[in-house]
Amino acid sequence: MVAASTLKTFSVTLRVWRQAGPAATGAFVDYPAKDISPDMSFLEMLDVVNDELTAQGIEPIAFAHDCREGICGTCSCTINGKPHGPGKGVATCQTYMRSFSDGDTIVVEPFRARAFPVVKDLVVNRAAFDKIQQSGGFITARAGSAPDANALPIPKGDADLAMDAAQCIGCGACVAACKNASAMLFVSAKVGHLGLLPQGQAERDRRVLAMVNTMDTLGFGSCTNQYECSAACPKLISHDFIARMNRDYLTASLRSAFKVAPANTGGGAA
Amino acid sequence: MATLDSKIPSGPLAEKWRKHKTEIKLVNPANKRKYEVIVVGAGLAGSSAASSLADLGYKVKCFVFHDSPRRAHSIAAQGGINAAKNYQNDGDSVHRLFYDTLKGGDYRAREANVHRLAEVSVNIIDQCVAQGVPFAREYGGLLANRSFGGAQVSRTFYARGQTGQQLLLGAYSALSRMVGAGAVDLHTNSEMLDLVVVGGQAKGVIIRNLVTGEITRHSADAVILATGGYGNVFNLSTYARGSNTTAIWRAYKRGACMANPCYTQIHPTCIPVSGEYQSKLTLMSESLRNDGRIWAPKKAGDTRAPAAIPESERDYYLERLYPSFGNLAPRDIASRAAKRICDEGRGVGSTGLGVYLDFGDAINRLGEPAVRERYGNLFDIYHEITAESAYKAPMRIYPAVHYTMGGLWVDYNLMSNIPGLFVLGEANFSDHGANRLGASALMQGLADGYFVIPYTIGDYLAGQKPGSRPAADAPEFQQAEADVRGQTTRFLATKGNQPVSHFHKKLGKIMWDRCGMARTKAGLEAALQEIPALREEFNASVNVPGSADTLNQSLEKAGRVADFLDLGELMCRDALTREESCGGHFREEHQFPDGECKRDDEKFGHVAAWEYQGEGKTPVRNTEALNYEFTKMSLRNYK
């Protein structure tokens, strides 16, 4: 099922961040990448380079990847200073070598942010994103307790806008692109998605307060409205969601400050 | 010989599940927290199971090899999820979904399982909407539907071309809620490397932390595997690069039977291979066949650009061969048709291994904006990979490995033949027979996790004394850990001259050539020589650099490819023994003159469940008869 590509191959130099472990000191190391086909994906090029390094007795470059179709959010290289590389609206795995030219030196780094410590080489730890989700990024809906799906019509515009936000793949490019390493785009996408839907209203205030507070404690920076995040986002999620979240956060803060505390009697206690 | 009792409840088909739910044992709420359940995998099946069981009050530990549960490959499913809601008023019903799925599977699935799947399909949509899954909607605010292969109703729910992503994020949010509440103990970057069986029951797992290399033992009252399919045995597939068979294969080596491993789904519409370096084949969703028309030139060797080929010289072969289903013929049928066209020399593109999927008519009929709204993200993916615009010229597509219907054998309760070991989602074999219909994988994964296992696991746990699970330093755990450490040491000590990828590519080529879309006795027999030889070469000359106590991606791959080598051999053995054609399993010796599958219900109307006998020994082939009480096993006809 394999046939030779008819396109001309070329060669580049990779300047790759090598770091043996979280506590080790890292450095850039140059490796040649020869006979590269323009139809190769960036990660396929790394596969080829890694096989060559293995043959030479050099430990291959560790890089995160999985689905290789831009949806799982695992891949996370900063290429020539841009998270996910030169393309607009694509993840690292959807970056193709046709974006580069013969003789180029390509600088490859991990996503850099204090909240994303380097694990090894190009791999970073993004567990902070999971922690934010765990603090409130959900609608409580126990299996078996849901009403009929069409019982609650949702205006198409709201559903579409929620979907725009829900497309976030959790890769962290927004954080890596931000000079403050802010996670506002990531958090606002989840807050926006769930807050736009009628099902999400019951926990709306609690959600935004909890997620923002968790984000702040995990070492992400603040937003100073430069929107590098949405420019680097592989799903082109709009920074409008940040404004929406700020409004939600303010409203929720005010409401929680002035809310009369409910009587703590329960009533269903058996 | 393993005993394979399917435990299908008695009674009328439509009553079985309801009746079973009222008859199986319950665990009292105060006792639930005394039971610990291990869930391996956090895709649709794993996340939904882990969150639902935790919500019930069980103590749950969830292991996932990804760095986050949200990365599991369910996320990549594009097209949609089936449910018998009949929101379109077009005549759908639970019975029709049941029948379509059973027929689509070429009558090689269990009636009772498939009926249950169709029944709970409606609850899945309710559950997902309640969680906030942003399904596509009509202007009136109600849910929208589209059509998928093998059905004549519109019952597929979708979220643009990212339905799997949205459903997984829904399940992930449910799981996150339980992790945040302390009800699920989540372990990421954690790969299961062995199953621990104590006293004949599954009681734990051995885990390697992929970042630190630490190996740990975990005991539990029951173990659930929801670790997905094994299509990467072909190396090139639409699977994620990390998808593997290791969890289910190690369970197989501990005594769990592997059912119908040769049933592989080859998806008809993927982007063709472009070169030797290729790591991944990208799917173009089946939903495209709602509006796209598949064709090839009538003349062999026609190298004209598609626009230069007049209508009269195009062969819309699916519409010609299967007029009533047309471009929405089931996947196995559409794939084989594409292969036949290319075998006749009518394939397109530089490799000759491709056919056209043409949106010209749809764009003329609906306008480009409407087509963009429906399929925009898929057209974008196509453009990124090929640098071609499908708005201007037809896509070139070719079949690729996409799903495995085979998997660990389970009974009606989703328990394997090892008591206490449950298997959910693609990792089991139960619902899709020999061919899965589009938009049914998401349905099955979530059905198993949200609506089946929460009931059926209680039936097993009620028979286990609370607190009776073995300690994690029992001899069986120590032995399993020693086995895992031994394998790791062996890989690192081999210091051969070929990277792991070399063997994976070679295995993939053998599997594709011999055990792919068309299989023959001679080819499979040859593969049964070639694979053991390749395994020997692998053992002697694999090069795994680095050490065991750090992130070592070569080491991870070595373990997975070693298991693929074993599994590939078993798949070929299964395909060789099954002397018939059914669904995705096509034996050239068994076909009708028009090239359709010729089943042999008398001899092969059964499930083949293979039982491991030890290293180098031929496994035993057990069978479970498929007794069709309510449906007639008939000839599949999509004409």
Boltz contact constraints between the chains, C-beta under 6 A:
constraints:
  - contact:
      token1: [A, 1]
      token2: [B, 273]
      max_distance: 6.0
  - contact:
      token1: [A, 2]
      token2: [B, 273]
      max_distance: 6.0
  - contact:
      token1: [A, 2]
      token2: [B, 276]
      max_distance: 6.0
  - contact:
      token1: [A, 3]
      token2: [B, 351]
      max_distance: 6.0
  - contact:
      token1: [A, 5]
      token2: [B, 274]
      max_distance: 6.0
  - contact:
      token1: [A, 5]
      token2: [B, 275]
      max_distance: 6.0
  - contact:
      token1: [A, 6]
      token2: [B, 350]
      max_distance: 6.0
  - contact:
      token1: [A, 37]
      token2: [B, 275]
      max_distance: 6.0
  - contact:
      token1: [A, 39]
      token2: [B, 274]
      max_distance: 6.0
  - contact:
      token1: [A, 40]
      token2: [B, 277]
      max_distance: 6.0
  - contact:
      token1: [A, 44]
      token2: [B, 277]
      max_distance: 6.0
  - contact:
      token1: [A, 44]
      token2: [B, 279]
      max_distance: 6.0
  - contact:
      token1: [A, 47]
      token2: [B, 279]
      max_distance: 6.0
  - contact:
      token1: [A, 48]
      token2: [B, 277]
      max_distance: 6.0
  - contact:
      token1: [A, 51]
      token2: [B, 499]
      max_distance: 6.0
  - contact:
      token1: [A, 51]
      token2: [B, 501]
      max_distance: 6.0
  - contact:
      token1: [A, 54]
      token2: [B, 499]
      max_distance: 6.0
  - contact:
      token1: [A, 54]
      token2: [B, 543]
      max_distance: 6.0
  - contact:
      token1: [A, 54]
      token2: [B, 545]
      max_distance: 6.0
  - contact:
      token1: [A, 59]
      token2: [B, 545]
      max_distance: 6.0
  - contact:
      token1: [A, 59]
      token2: [B, 546]
      max_distance: 6.0
  - contact:
      token1: [A, 62]
      token2: [B, 551]
      max_distance: 6.0
  - contact:
      token1: [A, 62]
      token2: [B, 553]
      max_distance: 6.0
  - contact:
      token1: [A, 66]
      token2: [B, 71]
      max_distance: 6.0
  - contact:
      token1: [A, 66]
      token2: [B, 240]
      max_distance: 6.0
  - contact:
      token1: [A, 66]
      token2: [B, 241]
      max_distance: 6.0
  - contact:
      token1: [A, 66]
      token2: [B, 242]
      max_distance: 6.0
  - contact:
      token1: [A, 67]
      token2: [B, 76]
      max_distance: 6.0
  - contact:
      token1: [A, 67]
      token2: [B, 240]
      max_distance: 6.0
  - contact:
      token1: [A, 68]
      token2: [B, 280]
      max_distance: 6.0
  - contact:
      token1: [A, 69]
      token2: [B, 76]
      max_distance: 6.0
  - contact:
      token1: [A, 69]
      token2: [B, 282]
      max_distance: 6.0
  - contact:
      token1: [A, 71]
      token2: [B, 75]
      max_distance: 6.0
  - contact:
      token1: [A, 71]
      token2: [B, 76]
      max_distance: 6.0
  - contact:
      token1: [A, 71]
      token2: [B, 165]
      max_distance: 6.0
  - contact:
      token1: [A, 72]
      token2: [B, 71]
      max_distance: 6.0
  - contact:
      token1: [A, 72]
      token2: [B, 75]
      max_distance: 6.0
  - contact:
      token1: [A, 74]
      token2: [B, 71]
      max_distance: 6.0
  - contact:
      token1: [A, 94]
      token2: [B, 384]
      max_distance: 6.0
  - contact:
      token1: [A, 119]
      token2: [B, 211]
      max_distance: 6.0
  - contact:
      token1: [A, 119]
      token2: [B, 551]
      max_distance: 6.0
  - contact:
      token1: [A, 120]
      token2: [B, 551]
      max_distance: 6.0
  - contact:
      token1: [A, 130]
      token2: [B, 68]
      max_distance: 6.0
  - contact:
      token1: [A, 133]
      token2: [B, 176]
      max_distance: 6.0
  - contact:
      token1: [A, 134]
      token2: [B, 176]
      max_distance: 6.0
  - contact:
      token1: [A, 134]
      token2: [B, 179]
      max_distance: 6.0
  - contact:
      token1: [A, 134]
      token2: [B, 180]
      max_distance: 6.0
  - contact:
      token1: [A, 135]
      token2: [B, 180]
      max_distance: 6.0
  - contact:
      token1: [A, 137]
      token2: [B, 173]
      max_distance: 6.0
  - contact:
      token1: [A, 138]
      token2: [B, 173]
      max_distance: 6.0
  - contact:
      token1: [A, 138]
      token2: [B, 176]
      max_distance: 6.0
  - contact:
      token1: [A, 138]
      token2: [B, 177]
      max_distance: 6.0
  - contact:
      token1: [A, 139]
      token2: [B, 131]
      max_distance: 6.0
  - contact:
      token1: [A, 139]
      token2: [B, 132]
      max_distance: 6.0
  - contact:
      token1: [A, 141]
      token2: [B, 130]
      max_distance: 6.0
  - contact:
      token1: [A, 141]
      token2: [B, 131]
      max_distance: 6.0
  - contact:
      token1: [A, 142]
      token2: [B, 55]
      max_distance: 6.0
  - contact:
      token1: [A, 143]
      token2: [B, 52]
      max_distance: 6.0
  - contact:
      token1: [A, 143]
      token2: [B, 127]
      max_distance: 6.0
  - contact:
      token1: [A, 143]
      token2: [B, 450]
      max_distance: 6.0
  - contact:
      token1: [A, 146]
      token2: [B, 126]
      max_distance: 6.0
  - contact:
      token1: [A, 146]
      token2: [B, 127]
      max_distance: 6.0
  - contact:
      token1: [A, 146]
      token2: [B, 130]
      max_distance: 6.0
  - contact:
      token1: [A, 148]
      token2: [B, 126]
      max_distance: 6.0
  - contact:
      token1: [A, 149]
      token2: [B, 125]
      max_distance: 6.0
  - contact:
      token1: [A, 149]
      token2: [B, 126]
      max_distance: 6.0
  - contact:
      token1: [A, 149]
      token2: [B, 129]
      max_distance: 6.0
  - contact:
      token1: [A, 149]
      token2: [B, 143]
      max_distance: 6.0
  - contact:
      token1: [A, 150]
      token2: [B, 142]
      max_distance: 6.0
  - contact:
      token1: [A, 150]
      token2: [B, 143]
      max_distance: 6.0
  - contact:
      token1: [A, 153]
      token2: [B, 141]
      max_distance: 6.0
  - contact:
      token1: [A, 153]
      token2: [B, 142]
      max_distance: 6.0
  - contact:
      token1: [A, 154]
      token2: [B, 137]
      max_distance: 6.0
  - contact:
      token1: [A, 154]
      token2: [B, 141]
      max_distance: 6.0
  - contact:
      token1: [A, 155]
      token2: [B, 141]
      max_distance: 6.0
  - contact:
      token1: [A, 156]
      token2: [B, 137]
      max_distance: 6.0
  - contact:
      token1: [A, 156]
      token2: [B, 139]
      max_distance: 6.0
  - contact:
      token1: [A, 159]
      token2: [B, 134]
      max_distance: 6.0
  - contact:
      token1: [A, 159]
      token2: [B, 137]
      max_distance: 6.0
  - contact:
      token1: [A, 162]
      token2: [B, 134]
      max_distance: 6.0
  - contact:
      token1: [A, 163]
      token2: [B, 134]
      max_distance: 6.0
  - contact:
      token1: [A, 166]
      token2: [B, 134]
      max_distance: 6.0
  - contact:
      token1: [A, 170]
      token2: [B, 70]
      max_distance: 6.0
  - contact:
      token1: [A, 194]
      token2: [B, 132]
      max_distance: 6.0
  - contact:
      token1: [A, 197]
      token2: [B, 132]
      max_distance: 6.0
  - contact:
      token1: [A, 199]
      token2: [B, 130]
      max_distance: 6.0
  - contact:
      token1: [A, 199]
      token2: [B, 132]
      max_distance: 6.0
  - contact:
      token1: [A, 200]
      token2: [B, 132]
      max_distance: 6.0
